[in-house]
Amino acid sequence: MSARAIGASSKFRFGHLQLGANAGWNPRPLALKRLAWEIEKRTAIDVELEPAIVTLTSETLHETPFLYLAGDREFELPTGAAIEALRRFLTFGGFLLIDSAQAGTGSGFDASVRRLMAAVYPSPAKTFEVINTEHVIFKSFYLLDKPYGRIVTAPALEGIVRNGRINCAYVGNDMGGAWTRDDFGNYEFTCEPGGERQRELSFRLGVNIAMYALCLDYKTDQVHVPFILKRRRWKPKDDGAVPPPSGTPRKPSK
């Protein structure tokens, strides 16, 4: 008989956010399940493949600290109670990933997202800022240089940053469109203009964002610098240290 010390509830699970009666809240129904499968396959994270459908007023909102909000059209702002619930969720450690299936800035969904976050942080006002490609979110698992999705019309990852932490990341390139497959295992959409390489980079971005939400700035620790430099084909300066035997875990620096 097998037994779990912690239980299935310890698994990482996406919370798919449904805002009120918004008809466009689930434009890519199979996208999160596919990303969850990729995270399970590529990393050591134990993942629950089926996302949980949640609302901001749900009493169990805290059970899914990673929320995913997608859409392909304009939506109405939630009620004051729901806005306050989202503010508390983000303030006390929750993470929100926003993915535009309408793709690009200036769309109805884009305008709604910006109104939503302006309502969440009215005073002092917090607005989306461009996340520099040197930020740890671009190297939390894979080394990336831009946000990828089904298309690449939005050139930058945007985020709401509080106390040095990104608590809301916004990608305008339809990552879900790159991730989703139909019931026969075929990808539903082509990725333009980069094809299958662009799709792979979209998966890598999803993995990176999940890893960042779980680990924050852990990858900025100096113990990882030689590895990152090696990946970039630069040679780190020899400090005379003797490397540990193969397979020996390094102790993190304090």
N, C-alpha and C positions, 0 to 999 in steps of 0.2 A: 504494500500500500504506500502510495506517495503522500507526502505532506508538505505544506508550505509554511514557512516560519512567519511570513507577513501576510500573504494572501493575494488574491487576484486584484484587490483594490489598490495594491502598490504599483500596478502597471501604469506606464504613461498612456494617457488617453486624451485625444482631441475632444474639445467641446465645440460643437458646431452651433454658432450663435444664430438664433432666429429672433429678429426684431419685429415684434408685433404682428401685424397682418401683411407684412412686406412679402409680396408674391414672388419677388426675385431673389429670395434669400439662399436658394440652393441651386445655382445654375449648373454646377458640375457635381451631380450626386455621388459619383464614385471616386472623386479625386482624393479625398482625405483617407479613405480606406487604402488606396494605392500608395499614397505617401507613407502611411503607417507601416505598410508591408515593407517598403524600401528601408525605412528606419530600422525595423526589426532585423532585416537581412544585413545591413551595412554596419550597424553599430552594436554596442553591448546593451543598449536600452531595451528593456522588456516592455513590449507595446501591446495594448489592446487594439485590435484592428478596427473594430466598429466604433466610429465616433459617437459621442453622446449628443443628442439634440437638446440644447438648453436655451432658456430665456433668462433675461437679466433679473427677473423677479423670482426665479426658482430658489427654493430654500437649499437646494443642493449645488448651487452655482460654484461654491468653493471646492467641490470635488473634482472639477475640471479646471485647473489653474491655467491651462493653455486654451484660449478661445480663438476660433477662426471665424471671421466674418467675410462672406463673399457676396457679390451681387452683380447684376447686369443692368440695373436701372436705378432711377432716383427712388429714395424711400423717405417716409415720414420719420421725424425724430420721435424716439420713445418718450414715454411720460416722465414727469419729474422724478418719480420714485425709481424708475428704471435707470435714469441718468445718474442718480445718486448711487445706485447699486453698482454701476460700472465704475464710477469714481472710487468707491471703496475697494472694489475688486482690484483695480490697478494700483491703488495706493498701498495695499497690503500684500503686494507681491505677485499679483496675477499678470498674465501676459496676453496681449491681443494682437493677432496677425490679421491684417485686412488685405484682401486679394480682389482686385477689380477684374471681373470677367467682361466688363464693358471695355476695359483696357484703355490706357492712356489717361492723361489729365484733361480736365475741362468737360468731362461727361457728366450725366445726371448722377451717377453713382459717386463719382469723385466729389462733386459739390456736396452731396449728402454726407459723405464721410467727413469732410472738413467742417460742416455744420455740427455734426455729432461731437467731434472732439473739442470744438470751441465751446459747446454746451457742457462738456465734462469738465473742462478747465477754464472757467470764465474769469476767475480772479485768484491769484495772478494768472493772466492769460498764458496758455501754453499752446503753441502752434507746431505743426510739422516742420522739422528741419531735415536738411539733407544729411544722410549718414555717410561720413567719409569712408572710402574703400579701405583705409587702414584700420578701421574699427574691427574689434575682435569678432563681430558677427560674420565678417567675411573670411575668417580663418578659424572658426570654432571647430570645424572638422575637415572641410576642404578649403583650399586657397582659391578664392573667387575675386573677381574684379568689378562686377556689376550685378544688378538684379536681372534675372532671366525669367522667362515665362513662355507662353505660347507665342507671344510677340515681344519685341523689345523697344516699344515706343517711349516708355518712361525711362529716362536715362539713369535715374538715381533711386536708391532705396530711401524712403523718408521714415521718420520716426518721431515719437514723442519721448523726450528724454527728461527724466526726473531723478535728481540726486545721482547723476552719472549712469543711470540704468535706462535702457530702452524698454519701456513698458508697452509700447504700441508700435508695431512696424507696419508700414504700408507699401505694398508692391502693386504698381499699376499695370503689370504686364500679363495678367491672367495665368498665374502659375497653375491653377486648377485645370485649365485647358490643356496644359502640357502633361499633367499627371494622369488624367482620366482615361480609362479603358472601358470598352463596352463588355457585355456579358460573354463575348467570344474571345476576349483577351486582346482585341485590337485597339490601338490608340484611336480616340475619336477625332482628334484634330491634328493637322499638320502644324509644325512650328516654323514660323517665318521670321527672318529669312534663313536661319541657321540649321534647320532640319533636325535630325536625330541628335546631333551634338548639342544643340540648344536645349533639347528635351532633357538630356542627361544633366546639363548644367542647372536646369530648373529643379530637378530632383535634388541635386547637391545643395542648392540654396535652401530648399525646404528642410533638408537634414541639418544644415548649419543653423537655421533659425530655431529649430527644435532644440538643438544642442545648446545654443545660447540661452534660451529660456530656462533650461535646466541648470546650466553651469555658470551663467553670466560671464565674468571676466577671467575665469580660470585659465584660459589659454593665453593670457597676457603674462603669465608667470615666466620668468627667465629660463626655467628648465626646458621650455619648448623652443627657445630661439634657435639653437643649433639645428634642430630638425627643420624648422621653417626655412632657415637660410639654405640648408642642403637642398630642400625641395625647389628653391629658387635658383639653385646652381651657383650659390655664393659660398665661399669658404670662410667659416668663422675663424677668428683668431685663436691660435692654440694657446690655452692658458696653462698648459702643463698638467692638467688633471688627467687621471687615468680613468678611462671609461669603464663602466661596470661590465661584468660578463654578460654575454648575450642572454636575453630573457629576464635579466634582473631588473625589477621596477626601480625607477628613480624615486628618491624621496623629494616631495615638493619643497621648494624653498619657503622660508617663513617670511 
